[in-house]
Amino acid sequence: METEDRPLLGTAAGKEASEGSSYFDDLATGLADGSISRRQALKGIGAGALAFAIGPLFPEQAEALTRAQRRRCRQRGGIPVERGECHCTEQSLCEDNPEIHCEGNPECHCLMTVAGRGFCGRHGSCVPCTASSECPAGWRCVVNTCCTDDFGNPVPTCLPPCEAGDDARIVADPNAPTSDGR
């Protein structure tokens, strides 16, 4: 068997790698016993270096929360979310539920969008939606609000980002209920 046909890493002389071994242990073993050529080793090291170098270019793929972060969020009464602007969303915008603020701003809440992402937004009028594409630019379709349909069932609603102007409400009906139930 030629060197090019032999397994690269993760195996030593065609056998499965030991459970406690690492990439570099397998590399050193393979080089020492001749089952991996220097050329293969350099290719493997180059591929690993490239993967390490381009990782930061794709941050959304590396936003996983630690177990401690998820636990702290639940202890605060929130729902942990992996992606978005914030990672611990409010369970509900209704009164008597813990408020989780973005950047320490009491007017800015960490909310969950219909897509399951964290969104830093403000309360607003109840304008039902099913997707953020139905909302004004920059706004998001948010779940867990106090907005309900004609039968009292909760419905998602479009809410503005925290950066929106002083009056960030859509005024379809000035007497319409608001997302915080007030």
Protein Blocks (a to p, Z undefined) as FASTA:
>chain_A
ZZklpcfehiaehiacdfkbcfklmmmmmmmnopacfklmmmmmmmmmmmmmmmmmmmml
mmcccfklmmmmmmnopacdfbdjbfcdcfbfcehiacddehhiakbccdddfkopacdd
ddddddddfbfklpcehiacdehiabdcfkopacddddddfkbcfblcdcfblkbccfko
ZZ
